[in-house]
Amino acid sequence: MRVALFLTCVNDTLYPDTGRAVVKLLTRLGVDVDFPTAQTCCGQAHYNTGYRHEAEPLARNFSDVFGEYDAIVTPSGSCAAMVRELYPRMGERARAEGRGDLLARTLAPVVPKTYELTEFLVDVLGVTDVGACYPHRVTYHPTCHGLRGLGLGDRPLRLLGAVRGLELVELPGAEECCGFGGTFALKNPDVSAAMGADKVRGAESTGAEVLCAADNSCLMHLGGTMTRLGTELRPVHIAEILASTEQEPAL
């Protein structure tokens, strides 16, 4: 199986350790991971802000770069949902505008083989115990794209539950949005900040040391909220927990 890592803009710019954790984890599981250097943004930010036509060249580039791989793995539920849910919609809209089906045919090959990390681990590799060790009390926030868009369900929880030393505690109001929502946080800052504060206070109430999620964009928002609230809670991407071992522990 030829597997490619789609790192995403946020991780490439701000959270490169998450990408390294994915490679470390998958390599430990026997997967040979490639990192195509021609990858760019998937177009999610443009599309969600109303610039659909401007997102199309980015989507075409994504298909050109990743089209020959057997699987595309990303540590981002929102970017995986962009490819799986919105690329087909982009093709349909282009067809409806009388521009033919070229865009739809170009994007179609990458749609079914793009996986969020926990999907790939559980559904493709068929593993839940990845040999991780992380001796901390952890609570998990299911991000909106993962929960509602991809339907990740209990996959992340099953993976976390198999980590040695990890104490997993339930997050109150887990299914509520954290308030990030990309440009929602910019256009509605007061509402976004209030939602983030509610989520962090809920996590604090569990006594957890770590708030975990599968999307660093949401963790960025929540991490900023934690700093403003002065909590000792830490945001950590699930990939970094799953990559942690007794020999090479993550913080």
Buried (B, 14 or more C-beta within 10 A) or exposed (E): EEBBBBBBBBBBEEBEBBBBBBBBBBEBBEBEBEEBEEBEBBBBBBBBBEEBEEBBEBBBBBBBBBBEBEBBBBBBBBBBBBBBEBBBEBBEBBBEEEEEEEBBEBBBEBBEBBBBBBBBBBEBBEBBEBBBBBEBEBBBBBBBBBBBBBEBBEBBBBBBEBBEEBBBBEBBEBEBBBBBBBEBBEEBEEEBBEBBBBBBBBBBEBEBBBBBBBBBBBBBBBBBBBEEEEBEBBBBBBBBBBBBBEEEBBE
